[in-house]
Amino acid sequence: MTRKLAIPLLVLLAFSFVVGAANAVYVKSIPYNAFNKLSPITFYQVDKNYTTSWQVKIVNNLVYNVTTPNANAFALVRLQPSTASDSPYVELSFNKGGTLLVTYSYDGTSNIQAATGTWYAGKPVVVTLDSNGYLDVNVYDNNDKLVEVLKDFTYGNLTLQYVGAHGGQYTATAGYVQVEVSSGPAGDVAPIINMWIPVIVSFAMLAVVLGFIEKVSK
């Protein structure tokens, strides 16, 4: 391989590594028994600190207890930076009857409802917090149509390091909830791409110049 080809290739490989790292995904399947108690919360630490912006896809595959009244059968998925009792959080409540509640807290004590909607078994609920602190929640219905539950809610910054699971007594008898955490939607990679484009172009031009010099020197 000639030097003029090796240089831009190495840069492109480095660029691919950076973009790939920005799109890293953490996946966790939480078993049904984690949702059969209100406290203590079962926490799962994700693979890294998700800061600035992040996206979480939650798919509820629980089999709810048929003998438990709807009001007492709910699965809670909490997104927060630490396991401390005063930690801020965003929480999703998957009620047995199909109601989805979006709540949040800034101090770990006051639980404030931000929106209500409907969740669908086996379909993703997508929670996104962008770099400006705006919180969005969307769900896919049984026709795979995206339904808006919460849009541009001003929450503020929230580092995501833990996913918590708890719920009502005897909520589910089987199944699991799958949680997928990533570093934000694809659009958040654009600043990284824009930052690297001038570098790639510069090295490409350098390769052309080196190739010209190589030809002249022969």
N, C-alpha and C positions, 0 to 999 in steps of 0.2 A: 504494500500500500504506500503511495506517495505521501510526502509530507503535506502537500496542499489539500489532499483529501482527508488525511488523518485529523487535522486541526478542527474543521467544522463538524466532523463526525463525533469527536469527543465532546464538543460543546452541545450538540444535539442530544447525546446520551445524558449529559448532566442536566439539560433542560427537562428531559423525560423523567428523570429521577425526581426533580423538584415538583413537577406537576403531579406525578404519581403519589408523592408523599402528601401533597395538599389534599388529595382525594382519598386518603386512607380511610378504611371503614372498619368499625368495631361491631361485631354481631354477638348477641347473647340471647339464648333461649331460656326464659325464666319458667320453672315448673309451676304447676297449678297450686301446689300447697303453700307457696310463698304468699298467695293472695287470700289465704284462709284465716288471717289474723290482722287486726288493725295495728297492733304494735307488739314487739318492736319491729321496725321496718327492716326488711332484708336488703342490704346494699350490695351492689356490684360495682367495683371500680373499673372504669373503662381503660382503654389502652394508653391514653395520654390526656393531658388537659386540653379540652376543646375551648379555645378562646376566640374572641373577635366575632366569629360567626360559626354556626353549626346547624346541622339538620338531623332530626331523629325520625325514623320510620318505625311505627309500632303496629304489629299485626297481632290481633287477639284471636287465638285458637283455643280458648278455654271452653270446657264443657261445664256449664253452670249447673248448680245443684237444683234439681226440680222441686225439692221440698222446701227450699228457702224462699221466702217472699222477695219480690223484686227489690223492695226498698232496702233489704238487708244483704243483698248479693251484689257486690261491686268490687272491681279490681282497680287498684290505684297504681299508676306508674309515675314516679317522681324523678325529676331531673334537677340536679343540684351540684354545687361545687364541693361540698364536704358532708360528712355525716353528723356534724354538730347540730344540736337541737335548735340553735338560732340561725341556721343556714337559710338563705333565700332559696326559693325553688319555683319550678313550674310543674304542675301536676295534672295528669289526665285521669278521669274517673270513667271506667267502662261499666255502666250499670247493666244489670241482667236484662232489663226491658229494652235495651238498645240506646238509651240516652248516654251521650258523651258530655261530660262536664270538663271545662278548662278552668283551672284555678291557679292562683299564684300567691306567693308570700315574699315579703322583703325581710322578715325577721324570724321566720320559722314558726310563728305562733298564729298570727292573723291570716286566715285562709280566705282569699277574696275570689269570688267567681268572676271570670272574664267573659265567658261565652258558654253556650250550650248548643249541642247539635245531636247528630245520630252517628253511631258507629255500626259497621257491618262486619260480621264474622269472617275472618280470613282475608280481609281487605286492609290495606295500609292506612294508618292515620299519620300524616306528615306534619311534624312540628319544626318550624324554622325560626331561628333568631339571627337576624342579619347584623352586619357590622355597625349599623346605626341604632341598634337596640330595638328594632321593630319585630314583634312576634306574630307569626302567621300559623294558623292551624287549618289543614285541609284534610278531607277524607275521600276515599274512593268508595262509591256505592256498588251495589251488586251488578251494575252495568259497566263498571270500571270508569264511571264518570266522576271527575274531580268536583267535589262539593266544598265550598268555602264555609268554614266555621268561624274563623277569626282572621281579620286582615289588618295589618299595620297597627297592631296594638303597641303602644309605647311602654315597653317594659324596662329597657335599659340593658346594660351588660350583665351577662351571667356566664361564668366559666362552668363548663360541664365536665365533671370528673366522676360523678357517681350516678347510677340509676338505681332508684329504690322501688321496692315492690311490697305492697301490703293490701288489705281489703277487709271485707266483712267476714264474720264467722261463717264457716262452711260455704264459702262463695262458689267454689268449683270442685268437681269430682275427678276431673282429668284434663289433659291438654296442657297448653303452654302459651306464653306471650313472647313473641320474638321482637327484640329491640335492635335496631341498626343505627349506629351513630356515625356520621361523617362530618367533614370539615366545611359544611355548608353546600349550597347548590352549586351547579357547574359555573354559574355566572360569577361566583366569588373567586374563581381561578383567573379571571380576565386580568386583574392587576398584575399577577405574576407573569402571565404571558406577555403583557405589554412591556414589562420591565426587561424581559429577556430578548425580545425581538431586536432592539438595536444592537445587542451584543452579538446575536447570531449573524445579523447582516454585516457587522464589522468584521467578524472572522471570515465570513464568506468572501468579502471583498479582499481580505488579506490573502486568502487562498488563491484568488484570481491573480493578484499581484505576484505572489510567489511562483505561480505557474508561468507567468509572462517572463519573469526574471530567469527561470529555469530554461525556457526556450531560447532566450537571447544569449545566455551564456554558453549554449552548445555550439 
